Amino acid sequence: MMRLLLAVLISATMSAAEPAPLADLVLPDHRGGTCRLDTVRDRLLMYFRTGERMAAKRCDQVLSKRLGADRPLVRVIDGREYKPEDRAAITQRIADTVGEEPITFLLDWDGAVAKRLSLPDAPLQFLGFAADGRMIGSVHCTFDRDSLGRVLPLLPALDQSAFTSDELAVVKRSAKDARP
């Protein structure tokens, strides 16, 4: 009887699913909509400051090709550096820049993602999320071969082959990427 009780207790403990760390978190997007982040499953999330936008864009271009249309990159801008009265103008500037491109930027004005996930202070990070919504890892990206190589394993089903020289040429940092 004791073994049966112990087996039931262990089974119940193992089947209790750990909630997704971003459950119930909703962020506005640059188009005036919102996104529930608990829907970020089996995805790679890019979390970056606007000062890193050019470097992030080049890395986005390379990774989006690898991810394909069925596994889009989730783009979240860390907007904690902006005052509340500046948010509308920043949002409009993003919308004007993106135009009709089929991408969406989520705006994390209060750093809710960083707080919820206890992220280190870094200008650009990639976060991998499993199909059940659990975060499976994070990588601070500096756009060299080693850091890009660490981004790929965040999604096990992603093509793990090495980046080509042409792809690396696209993501190398330039002097224009330096923060003012």
N, C-alpha and C positions, 0 to 999 in steps of 0.2 A: 504494500500500500504506500509506504514511504517513497519507494522508487517511482511509482506512478505519479505521485504528487510532485516529486522533484522533476520528472520528465515533463509534466504539464507546465510547471513554472518556467523551466528552461525554454520550452517551446514558445510560451507566451512572450518571454523576454526577447527571444530571437525574432519573432514575427512582428514585434512592435517597431514599425518603421520610424526611422529618424526623420523628423520633418525637414523639408527643404529649407535651407538657411535664409532664403529670400522670400519665404512664404508671407503673403499679405503685404508685401512691399510694392507700392505703385509709384511709378515715376512719370512725369510729363515728358512728351517728346517735342521735337522742334516744329512739328506740324500742328500742334494744338491738341493732340490726343494724349492718351495715357497708355501705359503698359504695365501689366501685372508681372512682376519678375518671378513669381513662382511658376510661370510658364517657361522659364529658361531651363530647358532640359535637353541633354545631349547636345550641348552647344558650347561654343567658346565665346566668352565675354571679354571685350576689350574695355578697360577702365583707364581713362587718361585725362590729363589736364589740357586745357586749350593751348597752352604754350608748347605742347608736344604734337599739335595737330598735323603738321607737315610730315613728321616722322611717322606718326600713327597712320596717316593716309597711305604712305608707301608700304608699310607693313600690312595694312588692311588689304591692299591690292594683291599682295602675294598670297596671304592666307585665305582670302576669299576664293581665289582660284583653286586652292587645295581643298577648301571646305565644300565647294559646290553649292548649287542652288537649294539642295535638300537640307543643308546644315548651315544656315547663314550665321555670320558673325553678329553678335549683339554688341552694339556700340554705346557706351555710357560715358558721358563727359562729367568729370568731377568739377562741379561749378562752385565749390566752397569759397573760392577766392573772390567771387562777385557779390556785391551788395544787393539786397533785395530790389532796390530801385533801378538797378542796371539789368536785371534779368530779362525784361521784355525786349530791350535793345539787343542783347546778346542772342536771344532766341530768334529775333528777326534777322540778324546778321547770318546766323547759321542757316536759316531757311533760304535766304537770298543766295548764299554760297552753294547750297545743295541743289536748289532749283527743283527740277523734275526727276533727278536721279532717284532710282528706286531703293534708297537707303534711308534709314531713320536713326537719329541720334536721340538717346534718352538723356535727360538732364537731371543730374543728381546735385541739386542746389545745396543740400544740407549735409552731404557726405553720408547718407543713409547706408549705401552699399558698403563703403569702407568701414563704417561702424559695425554693421551687422556681421560682416565677415572678418573683422579685426585685421584689416589690411594694413601693411606697413606703409609709411609715407613714401610713395614712389610716383614719378611722373607718368609711367605707363606700365600697366600690368595686364596679363592675360589670365583669365580664370576659366578652368574647365569644369563643366557640370555634367554629371551622369544622367542617364535616362530617368532616374527616380528623383532628380533635382538636387542630389547631394553634390557639394563642391568636392572635386577630386584632386584639385591642386591649383596652385597659382605660380606664375613666373613673372618676375620683373624683367622687362625686355629692354635691352640696350642696342638691339639691331645688329649684333654681330652673329657669326655662324653658331657660336655656342648657345647664346640665349634663344635664338630662333629654333635651334635643335631641341631645346627644352620645352618650347611651346607645343610642338607637335604631339608629344605623348600625352598631353592633357585630354585628348580624345582618342581612345584606343583604336577606334575604327578608321581614324584618319590615315591617309597615306603617309607612311613613315620614311619614305625615301628621302635622301639628302636633297637639300636645295641645290639648284644649279648655280653656276657662276652668274648667269644672266639675272636670275632672281635675286641673288645677293647684291648685285649692282643696283637694283631698284631700291633696296631697303637701307643701303649704307647712309649714315648720317652725313649731312652737309653742314656747312657753316650757317646756312639759312635756318637750320633747325634749332640753333641755340636760343635759349630764352633771353628776352631783352633784359 
